[in-house]
Each structure stands twice: as C-alpha cells, then as structure tokens.
Amino acid sequence: MLNPMRRLFQGISTRKQFNLSFKPRGLEEFFENGQALPVKQIETGRAWTAAELRNKSWEDLNKLWYVLLKERNLLATQKEEAARNKIDYSYFSNTDRIVACKKSMARIKTVLEQRRQAYEKAVGIDKTNRRERYKKMYQRLKGIITEEDLDKTSSHSGVSDSLKSIRSDNAGSSKI
C-alpha cells in the first residue's frame, strides 16, 4: 500500500514554488519598451499626494519609493541618451514625469518624518533627549561607556522617564 503512494508522489518537489510577478531584466529596465528613446511620449498620471501616502503602509511606501527611484533612473537614462544623440530636448521632454517622481519621493519622506514625529510625541521623546540617547548609544558602541553607566544616568532614555510618569499616574488612578 505504501509503495503505490510513493510512486504517486515521486518526482514532486516538496519545496514551495515561488511565482514572482516581477522578473529582473538587467539593463533593459532602464529603457521603455526596449528602446533607448521612446518613439512617442507616454501619457502619465500625476504625483502622489501626501494625503494618499498617509493611508499607505510602511511596506507599500517602501515599494513605491523603489518604483519611483527606478522611474527616475529610467528618465535620467533617456535624458542622457537624448543628449548623447544630440536630440533637441524640447522634442524629448519628460520634465513632467521627472517633476512628478521627485514630488512623490519628497512627499514620501515627509509622510515618514510625520510618522516618526507622531511616534516620538506619543512615547514622550523630545529632540534634545533623542540626541542625548544617540550620543550614549554611540559611546556604548565605541566602548566608551558600559550598560551600567547608562543605567546610572537618568536622562539616557526619554521613553523610560515617560513610562515612569505614566506608571505613577496609573498607580494613583487605580486607587480611585
């Protein structure tokens, strides 16, 4: 009974099969439709707004960043190719696409900075305290100070100070 089952599954891989929708193509990715310069201008959309980007997850923003980076590289390649072939730049004008890419990338940076600031505000980290923490972490990594030294200093972590104040507030409210 066991032998027929073995024959049935013989040759079937037990490894998970990955189906990638994106297949890297090498240098072809820097050219649209396999051409160094497009024959006709492709109509494109607008830049992403910050409001749209705020609704995206970290993973989506990361993927979008690299898609936009690849698009900027493609457009820069086309611009250089036009200059190399002495083609009039007015004929080959992708400035709208370049501007849209740059705006979208700048807005992604803005959204991520806003998220960082909101997080730091939520846990009670201020800018000076953050600088002090980074300085202490750097010193610890370089071996200048030890973990024990960090525990002795009370201002090394704004998070721990804010958590202490939250704990003391909660202790008083639990008696009510």
C-alpha positions, 0 to 999 in steps of 0.5 A: 500500500505504501509503495503505490503512494510513493510512486504517486508522489515521486518526482514532486518537489516538496519545496514551495514554488515561488511565482514572482510577478516581477522578473529582473531584466538587467539593463533593459529596465532602464529603457521603455519598451526596449528602446533607448528613446521612446518613439512617442511620449507616454501619457502619465498620471500625476504625483502622489499626494501626501494625503494618499501616502498617509493611508499607505503602509510602511511596506507599500511606501517602501515599494513605491519609493523603489518604483519611483527611484527606478522611474527616475533612473529610467528618465535620467537614462533617456535624458542622457541618451537624448543628449548623447544623440544630440536630440533637441530636448524640447522634442524629448521632454519628460520634465513632467514625469521627472517633476512628478517622481521627485514630488512623490519621493519628497512627499514620501519622506515627509509622510515618514518624518510625520510618522516618526514625529507622531511616534516620538510625541506619543512615547514622550521623546523630545529632540534634545533627549533623542540626541542625548540617547544617540550620543550614549548609544554611540559611546556604548558602541565605541566602548566608551561607556558600559550598560551600567553607566547608562543605567546610572544616568537618568536622562539616557532614555526619554521613553523610560522617564515617560513610562515612569510618569505614566506608571505613577499616574496609573498607580494613583488612578487605580486607587480611585 
